[in-house]
Structures are given as structure tokens and as C-alpha cells.
Amino acid sequence: MDEEVTTESRKETEVAPALIAVHPTGHHIAVAVGPELRIFNLLNNSAVSLLDESISGENHFHKDNIRAIRFGAKGKLFVSAGDDKTLKIWSSETWHCIATVSSEKRVTAVAISKDGLHVCFADKFGLVWVVDLNQTSIDKKPKPLLSHYCSIITSLEFSPDNRFIISADRDFKIRVSNFPKNPLNGAHEIQSFCLGHTEFVSCLAFVPALESPHSLLLSGSGDSTVRLWDISSGALLDTCEVAVKAGLLESSGNAEEHGHAVTDLCATLDGLLVAVAIQRQVSCYGDTFVPTCLANSPPTRELWMVTGVSSLPGYDYPSLARVLVISGIDAEQEPVVLGDDKIPGGIKLLETLQGTAAVDDNAFLVAAEAVKAAMCNLLIKKNYPFENREYRKKTRNDRKLKE
């Protein structure tokens, strides 16, 4: 009984960071806060109405925190997934839910193949699943693709040529797997491992490589670094001490000590610039903006970012979100932070993505600390004494009971 109460109270205080995604053409902006999915259409300058009839003919949206959102490379698909153990696949043309896929564990990351034929998602137990969109049935069944052996998977990416699927985890590893022609049979061939981070890997992003036949991989981590990799060999090409470059540290440190974990990465289309979000306040939006997610809009050369959380203990706000846009993301221009009246979509967009309620600025500072604490609890691996480890092994319950 005590264990159930402890688990329930921990669940009540758990928060999830706000997420943002931009359509490849820049026509739609999506923000996820808690279980809410908010979409704005810049072409029509209006909020998008979602329709989910994928289960029993009734509206069944997410019932718990959304942990991952993603547009497909061709822009026709959008996926959302999270703590309610469901992945929803949406048509970004009609914004109808095409399918709802059930997961045995909470979903932590998603990816869509470049040809738009497969959706992959990862769970907290370290498994990656694949959904074949060629299946005619609405009730699409996921198949296991690969495993990281009990390590929480934090990020998934397909390589631009669709040859590889890259998965990163809490145990500092980045795995490059060959994506097979028939992924429903599993991805058993590993191309390389990219090893070098000393804390959890939080995010992945590709950048074009002018002198390489394929793009290069960037990774961000709780060790306050961004690293550049050749995925064909797993070779580490360069390391950037982000916190040091930003003047936050005199020497490199880990996330537990300094709290400067890299939380997201975003590269420009030409690969000349990379935006990095770290767990630190930035002065471009007063003194309270701590970005939780980044998204690039190549057609307009704008960088979109969001800060916020699903819920905040001690505050009456069901969810917090604030959107910021920087224009002129170009190596030859000086970036400019857009005021609310200059943001594409203007106040109407902000009301859709942020909500209409006025929020105390101090709440965003508290929210930033809540996100930092939640990330540490989730991703920084705890070291247990030997006797505790043995007890946990004997009492673990990680198999779902089948009725």
C-alpha cells in the first residue's frame, strides 16, 4: 500500500516539458503541453481543429503528458505520443487521426521514415517499435525493431538517406542501425556505435556534409557538450563544450553538478548554424525564458522555440507555454528576436499555442526548475548499493500482466 501511494504521489508531481514542431513548409506550427496538442495554420491564420475517431467512433485524444511530436519529412504525417502509452498518427492535410497505436510502456521518442512508410517509437524499457503504414487496418500493430536493453531511449532519428535509424539512450550510447527493407522482421545489423558522452544523450540532429556522401550527426547531452559524429564509422569528429562557450562554466562539468544539460538541437538547412538549447535562462525574452524545445523553419529562416511544462505544483495553471521566434537565422545576418506583434500569425497564433490566460513570469522560472528536476530524476542514472540492487532485481515487476 505504501509503495502504491509513493508511486501515485510521484506521478502527481511529474511534469513534462512543452514541445514544438514546425511543418517542413512552415505552414503549420504545433505545440504540445501536457496532454494538449495545439496546432496553428499560418496559411489560414487560424487554429486547427483535430478530429480523432480512431477508437470506437468517439473522440479520444491523449489522456496524459505528450512526450514526443514530429512532422514527417514530406509533411503529410504528424505523430504524437507519450505517457498514456499511445502513439497517434495524424494526417497533416486534414488533421484527422489516421491510427492510434498502443504501447506496452510509456513512449519517449518517435521518428518517421523519410519515405513516410514507417513510424518508429521508443519506450521507457529501451525497446524501439515499428509501425507499417502500408497496413490497411486502422488498428495497426507495432512490431519490435531493436532494443537498448533496459535503458531509456531519449531520441530517435532516421538518416536523410533512410539507410539508418539512430537511437540514443540514458546510458550515454548512440546506436546506428541499418534500417532493413522489411523492418517488421527487426533491425539486427548494427552499423556503428557513437561513444564519448559522459552523461545521458538528450537529443540528435543531422547536418548536411559537403565533403561526405551522407550527413553528419550531432548529439547533445547532460554533460553540457554537443558532439559531431561520422555515423558510418562511429568516429567522433568534434566536441563543443557548450556551457564553456556560453560563458556559463570555466571548465567542463556534468549535468548533476551544474545543471547545464543540452536539451535540444536544431540545425539550419545549409548546416552552417546549429541552435542549442540548454537548461539556462536566456535574455532574449525578459529574464524568464528557458527553452525546452527548438524547431527550425527553413523556408522562412526562423527559429521557433517554446518554454513551459504540463503542470506546476503550487500554481493554478493546468499548463504553461510561451513561444518565441528568432528571424534571420542565417550566417550572413544578425538574428532578431521578434516581438509578439511581429511573430507570424501574431497574437492569434500566440493565443492558440500559449493559451489566453495571463501567466505570472515567476511561474516560468519555477517551471524551468521543475523541468530540470524531472529530467534529472528520469535520465540521470541512480547508483544503488549492492544489497539494494539485489533486492530490486528480486522485486522488479516489468512484465505486463496479460489477462
C-alpha positions, 0 to 999 in steps of 0.5 A, spaced: 500 500 500 505 504 501 509 503 495 502 504 491 501 511 494 509 513 493 508 511 486 501 515 485 504 521 489 510 521 484 506 521 478 502 527 481 508 531 481 511 529 474 511 534 469 513 534 462 516 539 458 512 543 452 514 541 445 514 544 438 514 542 431 514 546 425 511 543 418 517 542 413 513 548 409 512 552 415 505 552 414 503 549 420 506 550 427 504 545 433 505 545 440 504 540 445 503 541 453 501 536 457 496 532 454 494 538 449 496 538 442 495 545 439 496 546 432 496 553 428 495 554 420 499 560 418 496 559 411 489 560 414 491 564 420 487 560 424 487 554 429 486 547 427 481 543 429 483 535 430 478 530 429 480 523 432 475 517 431 480 512 431 477 508 437 470 506 437 467 512 433 468 517 439 473 522 440 479 520 444 485 524 444 491 523 449 489 522 456 496 524 459 503 528 458 505 528 450 512 526 450 514 526 443 511 530 436 514 530 429 512 532 422 514 527 417 519 529 412 514 530 406 509 533 411 503 529 410 504 525 417 504 528 424 505 523 430 504 524 437 505 520 443 507 519 450 505 517 457 498 514 456 502 509 452 499 511 445 502 513 439 497 517 434 498 518 427 495 524 424 494 526 417 497 533 416 492 535 410 486 534 414 488 533 421 484 527 422 487 521 426 489 516 421 491 510 427 492 510 434 497 505 436 498 502 443 504 501 447 506 496 452 510 502 456 510 509 456 513 512 449 519 517 449 521 518 442 518 517 435 521 518 428 518 517 421 521 514 415 523 519 410 519 515 405 513 516 410 512 508 410 514 507 417 513 510 424 518 508 429 517 509 437 521 508 443 519 506 450 521 507 457 524 499 457 529 501 451 525 497 446 524 501 439 517 499 435 515 499 428 509 501 425 507 499 417 503 504 414 502 500 408 497 496 413 490 497 411 487 496 418 486 502 422 488 498 428 495 497 426 500 493 430 507 495 432 512 490 431 519 490 435 525 493 431 531 493 436 532 494 443 537 498 448 536 493 453 533 496 459 535 503 458 531 509 456 531 511 449 531 519 449 531 520 441 530 517 435 532 519 428 532 516 421 538 518 416 536 523 410 538 517 406 533 512 410 539 507 410 539 508 418 535 509 424 539 512 430 537 511 437 540 514 443 539 512 450 540 514 458 546 510 458 550 515 454 550 510 447 548 512 440 546 506 436 546 506 428 542 501 425 541 499 418 534 500 417 532 493 413 527 493 407 522 489 411 523 492 418 517 488 421 522 482 421 527 487 426 533 491 425 539 486 427 545 489 423 548 494 427 552 499 423 556 503 428 556 505 435 557 513 437 561 513 444 564 519 448 558 522 452 559 522 459 552 523 461 545 521 458 544 523 450 538 528 450 537 529 443 540 528 435 540 532 429 543 531 422 547 536 418 548 536 411 556 534 409 559 537 403 565 533 403 561 526 405 556 522 401 551 522 407 550 527 413 553 528 419 550 527 426 550 531 432 548 529 439 547 533 445 547 531 452 547 532 460 554 533 460 553 540 457 557 538 450 554 537 443 558 532 439 559 531 431 559 524 429 561 520 422 555 515 423 558 510 418 564 509 422 562 511 429 568 516 429 567 522 433 569 528 429 568 534 434 566 536 441 563 543 443 563 544 450 557 548 450 556 551 457 564 553 456 562 557 450 556 560 453 560 563 458 556 559 463 562 554 466 570 555 466 571 548 465 567 542 463 562 539 468 556 534 468 549 535 468 548 533 476 553 538 478 551 544 474 545 543 471 547 545 464 544 539 460 543 540 452 536 539 451 535 540 444 538 541 437 536 544 431 540 545 425 539 550 419 538 547 412 545 549 409 548 546 416 552 552 417 548 554 424 546 549 429 541 552 435 542 549 442 538 549 447 540 548 454 537 548 461 539 556 462 535 562 462 536 566 456 535 574 455 532 574 449 525 574 452 525 578 459 529 574 464 524 568 464 525 564 458 528 557 458 527 553 452 525 546 452 524 545 445 527 548 438 524 547 431 527 550 425 523 553 419 527 553 413 523 556 408 522 562 412 529 562 416 526 562 423 527 559 429 521 557 433 522 555 440 517 554 446 518 554 454 513 551 459 511 544 462 504 540 463 503 542 470 506 546 476 505 544 483 503 550 487 500 554 481 493 554 478 495 553 471 493 546 468 499 548 463 504 553 461 507 555 454 510 561 451 513 561 444 518 565 441 521 566 434 528 568 432 528 571 424 534 571 420 537 565 422 542 565 417 550 566 417 550 572 413 545 576 418 544 578 425 538 574 428 532 578 431 528 576 436 521 578 434 516 581 438 509 578 439 506 583 434 511 581 429 511 573 430 507 570 424 500 569 425 501 574 431 497 574 437 492 569 434 497 564 433 500 566 440 493 565 443 492 558 440 499 555 442 500 559 449 493 559 451 489 566 453 490 566 460 495 571 463 501 567 466 505 570 472 513 570 469 515 567 476 511 561 474 516 560 468 522 560 472 519 555 477 517 551 471 524 551 468 526 548 475 521 543 475 523 541 468 530 540 470 528 536 476 524 531 472 529 530 467 534 529 472 530 524 476 528 520 469 535 520 465 540 521 470 542 514 472 541 512 480 547 508 483 544 503 488 548 499 493 549 492 492 544 489 497 539 494 494 540 492 487 539 485 489 533 486 492 530 490 486 532 485 481 528 480 486 522 485 486 522 488 479 515 487 476 516 489 468 512 484 465 505 486 463 500 482 466 496 479 460 489 477 462 
